[in-house]
Amino acid sequence: MRPWTRLKTVIAAATIAFGSMTAAMTPAAHAEGLLETIQKRGKLMVGMSTFVPWAMRDKSGNLIGFEIDVATKLAEDMGVEVEFVPTAWSGIIPALLAEKFDVIIGGMGITAQRNLTVNFTAAYASSGQMMAANLALAKGATIDDLNNADVNLTCRRGVVGCTILEKTFPKATILQFDDDAQAFQEVLNGNAQAVISSAPKPTFWAEANPDKIEVAFGAKPLSTSIEGFALRKGEHDALNFFSNWIHVNTANGWLKGRHDYWFKGQTAWKDLVALEQ
């Protein structure tokens, strides 16, 4: 092969290699992100589970609550409809990863363990874990009183409260149930001394059953947490959009107004729902 022919061959090969490398570095046809998927679909799909007063059913079966207000306004601001996908709390992160819905808006506390699996937006709410106790079994009980092998404590499976019980009361028996109603019923029936749940629900239980239930430890939370929307890893544009939406609606007072409506008391909505759900 002549030198000039050999040089042309080398240049052609290098050009092809460079073109292939450039193509590999450029996203093929711009892979569609979550925001684009939502906009094309015309619908925001939200994974949630019922927690009073985060999200609950009214007596007609309609979803109402703080999370419902948040997700509905978010969808309106995006110019799309909203669809709620009720999901068992213990399986809600796997369902998100399996793309059953776009985002979890369900009062999910931001924890390091969860953050290894999903990404969280900026915090949009905060709450505390409180306990409601059976008056006949645990009136005025202290943490030391309940940290006993003869004590049964209940929680909803998959929530942060179960972990708190295991760490705070290592000697007690921790009974886990699929929903808050079952966990509370065990306490109401006298089969367990106390139940843990996000505030203000233990207060609601005590107010509805003043002769049987009290808020434990003088209504002092066992822990506090901040909540964020949960997204699949890699959805950076959606994470940025949702976080900025939270920042805007924190600054303008909308989030606080809706949070106060649902969490500062039951006056406006207590007759609409059954608090045992």
Backbone as CSV, one residue per row, in Angstrom:
resi,resn,N_x,N_y,N_z,CA_x,CA_y,CA_z,C_x,C_y,C_z
1,MET,0.859,-1.197,0.000,0.000,0.000,0.000,0.889,1.238,0.000
2,ARG,0.587,2.186,-0.880,1.352,3.412,-0.932,1.193,4.222,0.351
3,PRO,2.222,5.026,0.702,2.145,5.836,1.938,0.913,6.726,1.979
4,TRP,0.569,7.379,0.830,-0.596,8.282,0.831,-1.890,7.506,1.034
5,THR,-1.973,6.338,0.417,-3.158,5.503,0.579,-3.277,5.028,2.022
6,ARG,-2.121,4.641,2.604,-2.115,4.204,4.003,-2.567,5.330,4.923
7,LEU,-2.102,6.573,4.671,-2.472,7.723,5.500,-3.962,7.985,5.407
8,LYS,-4.540,7.912,4.179,-5.965,8.138,4.023,-6.774,7.086,4.784
9,THR,-6.260,5.875,4.782,-6.952,4.795,5.508,-6.951,5.050,7.006
10,VAL,-5.799,5.499,7.538,-5.682,5.803,8.966,-6.606,6.948,9.342
11,ILE,-6.650,8.001,8.484,-7.509,9.161,8.770,-8.971,8.749,8.759
12,ALA,-9.351,7.935,7.806,-10.745,7.487,7.724,-11.124,6.669,8.950
13,ALA,-10.241,5.799,9.387,-10.521,4.972,10.563,-10.653,5.829,11.812
14,ALA,-9.773,6.842,11.914,-9.820,7.730,13.077,-11.114,8.538,13.088
15,THR,-11.557,8.965,11.899,-12.800,9.737,11.798,-13.993,8.910,12.235
16,ILE,-14.029,7.662,11.788,-15.128,6.772,12.172,-15.125,6.527,13.672
17,ALA,-13.924,6.300,14.233,-13.820,6.048,15.678,-14.268,7.256,16.482
18,PHE,-13.851,8.462,16.021,-14.228,9.681,16.740,-15.739,9.893,16.672
19,GLY,-16.310,9.628,15.499,-17.758,9.772,15.350,-18.512,8.821,16.244
20,SER,-18.038,7.605,16.360,-18.691,6.618,17.228,-18.600,7.029,18.683
21,MET,-17.423,7.551,19.070,-17.240,7.972,20.454,-18.135,9.162,20.778
22,THR,-18.256,10.107,19.835,-19.116,11.277,20.049,-20.566,10.864,20.181
23,ALA,-20.987,9.916,19.350,-22.371,9.435,19.415,-22.649,8.773,20.741
24,ALA,-21.653,8.035,21.246,-21.840,7.349,22.531,-21.954,8.345,23.673
25,MET,-21.291,9.515,23.510,-21.309,10.526,24.561,-22.562,11.398,24.500
26,THR,-23.290,11.354,23.384,-24.485,12.176,23.209,-25.720,11.333,23.468
27,PRO,-26.634,11.750,24.388,-27.844,10.969,24.652,-28.621,10.716,23.374
28,ALA,-28.976,9.458,23.152,-29.694,9.097,21.930,-31.068,9.749,21.930
29,ALA,-31.250,10.651,20.978,-32.547,11.306,20.791,-33.088,11.917,22.073
30,HIS,-32.170,12.306,22.992,-32.548,12.953,24.250,-33.569,12.109,25.033
31,ALA,-33.050,11.204,25.849,-33.913,10.312,26.629,-34.939,11.126,27.416
32,GLU,-36.192,10.714,27.353,-37.284,11.445,27.978,-37.209,11.366,29.492
33,GLY,-37.315,12.502,30.155,-37.292,12.546,31.605,-38.697,12.483,32.183
34,LEU,-38.771,12.423,33.503,-40.053,12.278,34.179,-40.979,13.458,33.900
35,LEU,-40.460,14.677,33.925,-41.319,15.840,33.675,-41.949,15.779,32.286
36,GLU,-41.163,15.374,31.309,-41.701,15.258,29.948,-42.754,14.148,29.873
37,THR,-42.492,13.050,30.573,-43.452,11.944,30.587,-44.782,12.395,31.176
38,ILE,-44.724,13.126,32.283,-45.943,13.616,32.941,-46.698,14.565,32.026
39,GLN,-45.961,15.478,31.381,-46.613,16.455,30.515,-47.239,15.805,29.286
40,LYS,-46.561,14.840,28.694,-47.122,14.144,27.539,-48.343,13.321,27.928
41,ARG,-48.276,12.711,29.101,-49.395,11.900,29.586,-50.569,12.773,29.981
42,GLY,-50.251,14.000,30.436,-51.299,14.903,30.903,-51.796,14.562,32.288
43,LYS,-50.975,13.834,33.029,-51.420,13.373,34.346,-50.214,13.113,35.240
44,LEU,-50.299,13.583,36.485,-49.309,13.295,37.518,-49.827,12.134,38.349
45,MET,-49.067,11.052,38.415,-49.487,9.876,39.171,-48.748,9.855,40.511
46,VAL,-49.531,9.886,41.586,-48.977,10.066,42.930,-49.219,8.831,43.783
47,GLY,-48.136,8.256,44.292,-48.238,7.147,45.233,-48.486,7.676,46.629
48,MET,-49.459,7.109,47.349,-49.782,7.576,48.690,-50.425,6.437,49.477
49,SER,-50.514,6.644,50.771,-51.195,5.717,51.659,-51.967,6.545,52.669
50,THR,-53.029,5.992,53.223,-53.873,6.793,54.108,-53.256,6.940,55.499
51,PHE,-53.076,8.180,55.914,-52.640,8.557,57.255,-53.425,9.811,57.627
52,VAL,-54.237,9.748,58.651,-54.968,10.928,59.123,-53.981,11.883,59.798
53,PRO,-53.984,13.182,59.426,-54.797,13.848,58.406,-54.040,14.100,57.104
54,TRP,-52.990,13.303,56.869,-52.225,13.477,55.632,-53.091,13.157,54.415
55,ALA,-53.673,11.969,54.429,-54.570,11.549,53.347,-55.566,10.570,53.942
56,MET,-56.850,10.743,53.637,-57.882,9.905,54.255,-59.131,9.919,53.388
57,ARG,-60.036,9.021,53.671,-61.290,8.950,52.945,-62.376,9.660,53.746
58,ASP,-63.165,10.494,53.061,-64.323,11.065,53.741,-65.455,10.034,53.725
59,LYS,-66.581,10.384,54.284,-67.660,9.404,54.432,-68.284,9.013,53.096
60,SER,-67.933,9.743,52.023,-68.403,9.384,50.687,-67.347,8.599,49.909
61,GLY,-66.200,8.361,50.569,-65.138,7.604,49.916,-64.138,8.432,49.147
62,ASN,-64.277,9.765,49.185,-63.357,10.643,48.463,-62.096,10.882,49.282
63,LEU,-60.969,11.017,48.601,-59.712,11.311,49.278,-59.636,12.789,49.642
64,ILE,-59.317,13.066,50.896,-59.097,14.430,51.360,-57.892,14.421,52.288
65,GLY,-57.366,15.587,52.613,-56.254,15.673,53.542,-55.146,16.567,53.021
66,PHE,-54.134,16.764,53.842,-53.026,17.657,53.505,-52.314,17.215,52.239
67,GLU,-51.954,15.929,52.142,-51.243,15.442,50.975,-52.091,15.566,49.705
68,ILE,-53.381,15.361,49.855,-54.268,15.454,48.695,-54.282,16.892,48.179
69,ASP,-54.335,17.859,49.103,-54.277,19.273,48.707,-52.951,19.596,48.015
70,VAL,-51.852,19.097,48.591,-50.522,19.377,48.040,-50.391,18.815,46.626
71,ALA,-50.719,17.539,46.456,-50.568,16.906,45.145,-51.506,17.517,44.108
72,THR,-52.708,17.891,44.534,-53.674,18.487,43.605,-53.187,19.834,43.095
73,LYS,-52.665,20.669,44.011,-52.141,21.980,43.585,-50.896,21.813,42.720
74,LEU,-50.038,20.869,43.075,-48.842,20.615,42.272,-49.226,20.276,40.840
75,ALA,-50.193,19.391,40.673,-50.643,19.011,39.334,-51.255,20.204,38.602
76,GLU,-52.060,20.988,39.299,-52.662,22.177,38.681,-51.583,23.135,38.183
77,ASP,-50.539,23.331,38.985,-49.467,24.241,38.592,-48.652,23.691,37.420
78,MET,-48.667,22.375,37.246,-47.995,21.752,36.107,-48.886,21.729,34.871
79,GLY,-50.167,22.056,35.062,-51.099,22.043,33.950,-51.555,20.652,33.555
80,VAL,-51.553,19.737,34.536,-51.978,18.361,34.265,-52.999,17.921,35.310
81,GLU,-53.607,16.771,35.084,-54.507,16.179,36.066,-53.689,15.407,37.101
82,VAL,-54.339,14.989,38.174,-53.666,14.177,39.182,-54.417,12.861,39.350
83,GLU,-53.658,11.788,39.501,-54.230,10.477,39.804,-53.532,9.917,41.027
84,PHE,-54.300,9.574,42.054,-53.731,9.005,43.272,-53.721,7.487,43.169
85,VAL,-52.602,6.908,43.597,-52.435,5.455,43.536,-52.253,4.948,44.969
86,PRO,-53.358,4.596,45.659,-53.246,4.087,47.033,-52.384,2.820,47.069
87,THR,-51.429,2.806,47.986,-50.446,1.726,48.044,-50.123,1.407,49.501
88,ALA,-49.975,0.128,49.815,-49.582,-0.257,51.175,-48.252,0.406,51.512
89,TRP,-48.185,1.020,52.692,-46.993,1.790,53.050,-45.729,0.938,53.053
90,SER,-45.849,-0.311,53.494,-44.673,-1.185,53.569,-44.092,-1.487,52.189
91,GLY,-44.880,-1.307,51.125,-44.397,-1.588,49.779,-44.357,-0.386,48.875
92,ILE,-44.456,0.808,49.432,-44.605,1.991,48.578,-43.308,2.367,47.854
93,ILE,-42.160,2.187,48.480,-40.905,2.477,47.786,-40.651,1.465,46.664
94,PRO,-40.810,0.150,46.907,-40.685,-0.787,45.781,-41.640,-0.463,44.630
95,ALA,-42.856,-0.017,44.953,-43.820,0.337,43.903,-43.338,1.545,43.108
96,LEU,-42.715,2.520,43.781,-42.149,3.673,43.075,-41.047,3.222,42.129
97,LEU,-40.157,2.365,42.619,-39.037,1.890,41.806,-39.520,1.063,40.618
98,ALA,-40.665,0.411,40.778,-41.255,-0.377,39.692,-42.073,0.491,38.738
99,GLU,-42.050,1.815,38.951,-42.713,2.800,38.089,-44.230,2.631,38.068
100,LYS,-44.797,2.276,39.213,-46.255,2.214,39.329,-46.858,3.612,39.380
101,PHE,-46.045,4.602,39.740,-46.457,6.004,39.779,-45.209,6.859,39.680
102,ASP,-45.381,8.174,39.638,-44.268,9.093,39.377,-43.522,9.522,40.632
103,VAL,-44.249,9.699,41.719,-43.678,10.313,42.914,-44.477,9.873,44.131
104,ILE,-43.804,9.769,45.273,-44.494,9.531,46.536,-44.718,10.875,47.203
105,ILE,-45.980,11.223,47.420,-46.322,12.394,48.234,-47.221,11.842,49.330
106,GLY,-46.595,11.459,50.444,-47.342,10.737,51.459,-46.820,10.928,52.867
107,GLY,-46.272,12.098,53.159,-45.757,12.322,54.507,-44.569,11.446,54.820
108,MET,-43.751,11.150,53.824,-42.604,10.261,54.033,-41.451,11.019,54.681
109,GLY,-41.072,10.562,55.881,-39.949,11.167,56.572,-38.646,10.900,55.840
110,ILE,-37.803,11.922,55.764,-36.503,11.788,55.104,-35.532,11.105,56.065
111,THR,-35.075,9.931,55.700,-34.100,9.200,56.506,-32.917,8.794,55.635
112,ALA,-31.769,8.576,56.264,-30.577,8.172,55.518,-30.804,6.839,54.813
113,GLN,-31.467,5.897,55.481,-31.695,4.581,54.894,-32.569,4.675,53.649
114,ARG,-33.645,5.431,53.718,-34.513,5.597,52.552,-33.796,6.339,51.428
115,ASN,-32.951,7.290,51.813,-32.260,8.109,50.816,-31.237,7.317,50.009
116,LEU,-30.858,6.151,50.503,-29.983,5.276,49.727,-30.717,4.681,48.529
117,THR,-32.038,4.622,48.618,-32.856,3.977,47.585,-33.580,4.979,46.701
118,VAL,-34.028,6.097,47.289,-34.762,7.118,46.534,-34.133,8.479,46.795
119,ASN,-34.471,9.429,45.960,-34.071,10.820,46.185,-35.231,11.589,46.793
120,PHE,-34.901,12.520,47.684,-35.914,13.346,48.327,-35.810,14.795,47.864
121,THR,-36.967,15.430,47.746,-37.010,16.855,47.470,-36.667,17.628,48.742
122,ALA,-36.696,18.947,48.618,-36.639,19.799,49.806,-37.809,19.438,50.716
123,ALA,-37.644,19.663,52.006,-38.714,19.353,52.957,-39.893,20.293,52.763
124,TYR,-41.101,19.752,52.867,-42.305,20.573,52.728,-43.174,20.511,53.970
125,ALA,-42.809,19.669,54.950,-43.576,19.555,56.186,-42.687,18.918,57.248
126,SER,-43.110,18.998,58.483,-42.408,18.327,59.582,-43.450,17.785,60.552
127,SER,-43.066,16.755,61.267,-43.996,16.160,62.224,-43.202,15.427,63.296
128,GLY,-43.925,14.920,64.297,-43.295,14.160,65.361,-44.005,12.838,65.568
129,GLN,-43.281,11.874,66.103,-43.859,10.577,66.439,-44.295,10.605,67.906
130,MET,-45.596,10.387,68.134,-46.145,10.411,69.485,-46.821,9.081,69.792
131,MET,-47.099,8.854,71.076,-47.720,7.604,71.480,-49.040,7.849,72.197
132,ALA,-49.999,6.958,71.933,-51.279,6.954,72.644,-51.312,5.687,73.487
133,ALA,-51.676,5.837,74.756,-51.614,4.713,75.695,-52.992,4.359,76.235
134,ASN,-53.157,3.084,76.546,-54.375,2.585,77.178,-54.363,3.016,78.648
135,LEU,-55.384,3.753,79.079,-55.412,4.280,80.447,-55.397,3.176,81.500
136,ALA,-56.096,2.090,81.234,-56.164,1.015,82.226,-54.837,0.275,82.355
137,LEU,-54.043,0.251,81.294,-52.799,-0.518,81.301,-51.543,0.331,81.487
138,ALA,-51.616,1.609,81.086,-50.376,2.382,81.056,-50.573,3.851,81.388
139,LYS,-51.535,4.173,82.238,-51.751,5.574,82.597,-50.519,6.143,83.281
140,GLY,-50.027,7.263,82.758,-48.867,7.919,83.343,-47.569,7.151,83.214
141,ALA,-47.526,6.152,82.359,-46.321,5.331,82.221,-45.147,6.150,81.681
142,THR,-43.962,5.795,82.155,-42.738,6.412,81.656,-42.118,5.506,80.586
143,ILE,-41.089,6.005,79.954,-40.380,5.177,78.964,-39.836,3.919,79.623
144,ASP,-39.294,4.056,80.834,-38.768,2.889,81.545,-39.872,1.892,81.865
145,ASP,-41.061,2.389,82.192,-42.185,1.493,82.503,-42.557,0.634,81.296
146,LEU,-42.496,1.227,80.105,-42.901,0.506,78.898,-41.780,-0.348,78.310
147,ASN,-40.567,-0.114,78.747,-39.439,-0.922,78.268,-39.340,-2.177,79.132
148,ASN,-40.314,-3.052,78.913,-40.475,-4.220,79.784,-40.929,-5.405,78.942
149,ALA,-40.488,-6.589,79.287,-40.829,-7.788,78.519,-42.319,-8.105,78.557
150,ASP,-43.032,-7.581,79.531,-44.474,-7.837,79.634,-45.312,-6.838,78.845
151,VAL,-44.666,-5.919,78.169,-45.370,-4.838,77.480,-45.472,-5.122,75.977
152,ASN,-46.659,-4.867,75.427,-46.877,-4.919,73.978,-47.069,-3.502,73.450
153,LEU,-46.335,-3.154,72.397,-46.458,-1.854,71.755,-46.763,-2.079,70.277
154,THR,-47.568,-1.219,69.692,-47.988,-1.433,68.305,-47.589,-0.284,67.388
155,CYS,-47.498,-0.613,66.100,-47.166,0.392,65.086,-47.643,-0.099,63.728
156,ARG,-47.649,0.794,62.785,-48.001,0.450,61.412,-46.747,-0.010,60.677
157,ARG,-46.822,-1.164,60.055,-45.676,-1.771,59.389,-45.067,-0.828,58.349
158,GLY,-43.739,-0.698,58.391,-43.031,0.096,57.399,-42.795,1.549,57.758
159,VAL,-43.385,2.021,58.865,-43.222,3.429,59.233,-42.011,3.619,60.133
160,VAL,-41.551,4.863,60.221,-40.408,5.198,61.074,-40.706,4.850,62.528
161,GLY,-41.980,4.954,62.923,-42.346,4.686,64.314,-41.954,3.302,64.787
162,CYS,-42.014,2.300,63.915,-41.629,0.942,64.314,-40.154,0.890,64.697
163,THR,-39.328,1.576,63.919,-37.891,1.621,64.223,-37.643,2.336,65.548
164,ILE,-38.400,3.407,65.784,-38.253,4.147,67.042,-38.625,3.258,68.232
165,LEU,-39.705,2.497,68.102,-40.100,1.590,69.185,-39.014,0.567,69.460
166,GLU,-38.460,-0.007,68.415,-37.421,-1.037,68.601,-36.182,-0.485,69.299
167,LYS,-35.837,0.769,69.005,-34.659,1.370,69.615,-34.933,1.867,71.032
168,THR,-36.129,2.403,71.262,-36.454,3.008,72.552,-36.915,1.979,73.576
169,PHE,-37.571,0.917,73.093,-38.126,-0.098,73.990,-37.649,-1.491,73.578
170,PRO,-36.335,-1.745,73.678,-35.786,-3.025,73.193,-36.314,-4.250,73.931
171,LYS,-36.815,-4.083,75.145,-37.308,-5.221,75.924,-38.775,-5.537,75.626
172,ALA,-39.500,-4.576,75.087,-40.923,-4.768,74.838,-41.145,-5.587,73.567
173,THR,-42.364,-6.122,73.439,-42.759,-6.823,72.224,-43.406,-5.815,71.272
174,ILE,-42.876,-5.715,70.059,-43.376,-4.762,69.076,-44.281,-5.508,68.094
175,LEU,-45.552,-5.122,68.048,-46.523,-5.749,67.161,-46.785,-4.815,65.985
176,GLN,-46.587,-5.321,64.772,-46.745,-4.495,63.582,-48.004,-4.896,62.804
177,PHE,-48.724,-3.883,62.321,-49.977,-4.106,61.607,-49.949,-3.368,60.269
178,ASP,-50.871,-3.734,59.385,-50.884,-3.161,58.047,-51.386,-1.721,58.007
179,ASP,-52.134,-1.308,59.019,-52.596,0.079,59.039,-52.736,0.572,60.471
180,ASP,-52.879,1.884,60.598,-52.983,2.513,61.919,-54.220,2.051,62.676
181,ALA,-55.306,1.836,61.949,-56.562,1.450,62.598,-56.397,0.147,63.371
182,GLN,-55.720,-0.830,62.781,-55.490,-2.103,63.456,-54.559,-1.935,64.657
183,ALA,-53.507,-1.141,64.464,-52.547,-0.922,65.542,-53.218,-0.239,66.733
184,PHE,-54.066,0.755,66.451,-54.768,1.460,67.521,-55.807,0.566,68.188
185,GLN,-56.496,-0.260,67.399,-57.551,-1.109,67.950,-57.008,-2.076,68.989
186,GLU,-55.791,-2.549,68.792,-55.157,-3.439,69.776,-55.002,-2.742,71.128
187,VAL,-54.681,-1.466,71.073,-54.533,-0.683,72.309,-55.905,-0.410,72.913
188,LEU,-56.847,-0.027,72.085,-58.199,0.256,72.564,-58.832,-0.981,73.202
189,ASN,-58.531,-2.155,72.644,-59.090,-3.407,73.172,-58.351,-3.939,74.395
190,GLY,-57.247,-3.295,74.747,-56.493,-3.728,75.910,-55.497,-4.835,75.640
191,ASN,-55.180,-5.082,74.374,-54.206,-6.117,74.030,-52.784,-5.578,73.937
192,ALA,-52.649,-4.270,74.016,-51.335,-3.624,73.993,-51.411,-2.363,74.841
193,GLN,-50.255,-1.986,75.375,-50.217,-0.815,76.249,-50.274,0.507,75.483
194,ALA,-49.624,0.566,74.324,-49.546,1.847,73.610,-49.256,1.641,72.131
195,VAL,-49.587,2.673,71.346,-49.356,2.675,69.902,-48.613,3.949,69.530
196,ILE,-47.754,3.850,68.527,-47.030,5.036,68.052,-47.554,5.429,66.681
197,SER,-47.621,6.730,66.435,-48.056,7.243,65.128,-47.602,8.686,64.992
198,SER,-47.671,9.204,63.766,-47.307,10.599,63.530,-48.321,11.530,64.186
199,ALA,-47.804,12.593,64.801,-48.687,13.631,65.336,-49.440,14.271,64.182
200,PRO,-50.687,14.661,64.390,-51.420,14.725,65.658,-52.347,13.542,65.910
201,LYS,-52.162,12.435,65.207,-53.134,11.357,65.290,-53.315,10.809,66.704
202,PRO,-52.252,10.587,67.495,-52.482,10.129,68.869,-53.370,11.082,69.678
203,THR,-53.245,12.378,69.409,-54.107,13.356,70.089,-55.559,13.169,69.668
204,PHE,-55.784,12.943,68.380,-57.147,12.704,67.897,-57.760,11.473,68.548
205,TRP,-56.971,10.392,68.664,-57.473,9.163,69.294,-57.868,9.417,70.747
206,ALA,-57.003,10.162,71.453,-57.289,10.447,72.857,-58.543,11.317,73.001
207,GLU,-58.702,12.293,72.136,-59.880,13.161,72.197,-61.165,12.394,71.878
208,ALA,-61.063,11.401,70.994,-62.240,10.620,70.617,-62.572,9.532,71.650
209,ASN,-61.592,9.183,72.500,-61.788,8.113,73.494,-61.217,8.537,74.849
210,PRO,-61.716,9.632,75.416,-61.106,10.200,76.626,-61.163,9.290,77.846
211,ASP,-62.093,8.336,77.877,-62.201,7.435,79.018,-61.299,6.212,78.895
212,LYS,-60.650,6.040,77.727,-59.829,4.847,77.516,-58.398,5.130,77.063
213,ILE,-58.191,6.313,76.467,-56.891,6.595,75.838,-56.339,7.935,76.306
214,GLU,-55.012,7.987,76.518,-54.329,9.248,76.778,-53.101,9.352,75.886
215,VAL,-52.679,10.583,75.614,-51.433,10.780,74.882,-50.299,10.564,75.880
216,ALA,-49.393,9.659,75.553,-48.332,9.280,76.490,-47.265,10.365,76.632
217,PHE,-46.576,10.314,77.746,-45.412,11.156,78.039,-45.720,12.646,77.952
218,GLY,-46.934,13.020,78.380,-47.303,14.427,78.381,-47.329,15.046,77.003
219,ALA,-47.664,14.222,75.992,-47.746,14.653,74.590,-46.396,15.056,74.017
220,LYS,-45.322,14.612,74.652,-43.989,14.916,74.134,-43.629,13.922,73.027
221,PRO,-43.220,14.403,71.850,-42.855,13.492,70.754,-41.622,12.653,71.114
222,LEU,-41.619,11.410,70.672,-40.431,10.570,70.851,-39.351,10.950,69.846
223,SER,-39.759,11.512,68.728,-38.804,11.981,67.720,-39.507,12.966,66.806
224,THR,-38.737,13.729,66.066,-39.291,14.636,65.059,-38.645,14.321,63.713
225,SER,-39.335,14.647,62.645,-38.807,14.361,61.311,-39.274,15.426,60.335
226,ILE,-38.602,15.479,59.192,-39.031,16.334,58.098,-39.435,15.427,56.934
227,GLU,-40.424,15.884,56.164,-40.957,15.075,55.077,-40.648,15.696,53.723
228,GLY,-40.430,14.830,52.742,-40.193,15.282,51.371,-40.904,14.379,50.379
229,PHE,-41.012,14.842,49.130,-41.493,13.965,48.061,-40.359,12.990,47.750
230,ALA,-40.690,11.747,47.417,-39.682,10.759,47.053,-39.754,10.476,45.557
231,LEU,-38.581,10.459,44.920,-38.467,10.228,43.474,-37.451,9.127,43.197
232,ARG,-37.569,8.521,42.024,-36.569,7.543,41.617,-35.229,8.241,41.383
233,LYS,-34.136,7.531,41.598,-32.803,8.071,41.342,-32.669,8.468,39.877
234,GLY,-31.930,9.546,39.645,-31.629,9.962,38.282,-32.571,10.994,37.696
235,GLU,-33.694,11.271,38.359,-34.668,12.232,37.827,-34.323,13.637,38.328
236,HIS,-33.221,14.175,37.820,-32.686,15.432,38.354,-33.568,16.636,38.019
237,ASP,-34.097,16.682,36.802,-34.956,17.812,36.431,-36.236,17.822,37.270
238,ALA,-36.838,16.659,37.472,-38.054,16.576,38.284,-37.746,16.937,39.738
239,LEU,-36.619,16.475,40.228,-36.216,16.795,41.599,-36.065,18.306,41.763
240,ASN,-35.450,18.955,40.788,-35.270,20.401,40.831,-36.622,21.111,40.764
241,PHE,-37.494,20.672,39.857,-38.802,21.314,39.703,-39.630,21.188,40.982
242,PHE,-39.739,19.977,41.521,-40.558,19.762,42.720,-39.993,20.520,43.916
243,SER,-38.678,20.519,44.066,-38.066,21.242,45.195,-38.327,22.741,45.085
244,ASN,-38.205,23.287,43.872,-38.469,24.714,43.700,-39.945,25.039,43.911
245,TRP,-40.832,24.125,43.519,-42.259,24.311,43.789,-42.491,24.395,45.299
246,ILE,-41.807,23.543,46.045,-41.921,23.560,47.513,-41.383,24.882,48.072
247,HIS,-40.238,25.328,47.573,-39.658,26.594,48.050,-40.624,27.762,47.808
248,VAL,-41.209,27.816,46.617,-42.134,28.906,46.280,-43.348,28.888,47.196
249,ASN,-43.914,27.702,47.413,-45.141,27.610,48.200,-44.895,27.597,49.707
250,THR,-43.637,27.491,50.087,-43.258,27.762,51.477,-43.148,29.271,51.682
251,ALA,-42.497,29.935,50.734,-42.294,31.382,50.836,-43.606,32.155,50.797
252,ASN,-44.564,31.705,49.981,-45.819,32.453,49.878,-46.851,32.058,50.939
253,GLY,-46.500,31.093,51.793,-47.354,30.726,52.912,-48.425,29.691,52.611
254,TRP,-48.505,29.238,51.359,-49.580,28.295,51.009,-49.438,26.973,51.766
255,LEU,-48.234,26.418,51.806,-48.036,25.133,52.484,-48.361,25.232,53.977
256,LYS,-47.937,26.309,54.614,-48.232,26.474,56.043,-49.736,26.593,56.271
257,GLY,-50.404,27.328,55.390,-51.846,27.496,55.543,-52.586,26.177,55.471
258,ARG,-52.223,25.332,54.491,-52.892,24.041,54.368,-52.494,23.106,55.504
259,HIS,-51.236,23.173,55.931,-50.784,22.329,57.044,-51.523,22.705,58.318
260,ASP,-51.638,23.981,58.586,-52.355,24.429,59.781,-53.813,23.983,59.747
261,TYR,-54.434,24.056,58.571,-55.837,23.659,58.445,-56.035,22.209,58.876
262,TRP,-55.162,21.330,58.437,-55.336,19.904,58.696,-54.743,19.446,60.021
263,PHE,-53.708,20.132,60.523,-52.985,19.630,61.682,-53.239,20.374,62.982
264,LYS,-53.780,21.582,62.927,-53.948,22.359,64.152,-55.237,22.033,64.901
265,GLY,-56.014,21.127,64.391,-57.258,20.749,65.055,-58.213,20.116,64.076
266,GLN,-59.309,19.601,64.604,-60.255,18.880,63.766,-61.536,19.679,63.490
267,THR,-61.617,20.869,64.001,-62.871,21.617,63.948,-63.484,21.674,62.553
268,ALA,-62.652,21.942,61.554,-63.172,22.165,60.202,-63.550,20.875,59.480
269,TRP,-62.948,19.735,59.866,-63.149,18.539,59.051,-63.460,17.265,59.834
270,LYS,-63.531,17.317,61.156,-63.660,16.083,61.941,-64.938,15.298,61.626
271,ASP,-65.988,15.994,61.226,-67.250,15.299,60.940,-67.261,14.654,59.556
272,LEU,-66.204,14.892,58.769,-66.172,14.349,57.415,-65.602,12.944,57.365
273,VAL,-64.834,12.537,58.386,-64.109,11.276,58.300,-64.246,10.465,59.588
274,ALA,-63.866,9.187,59.456,-63.741,8.319,60.625,-62.266,8.308,61.000
275,LEU,-61.945,8.750,62.212,-60.541,8.909,62.608,-59.833,7.572,62.796
276,GLU,-60.581,6.458,62.821,-59.943,5.160,63.029,-59.215,4.663,61.788
277,GLN,-59.432,5.308,60.617,-58.813,4.792,59.400,-57.309,4.981,59.425
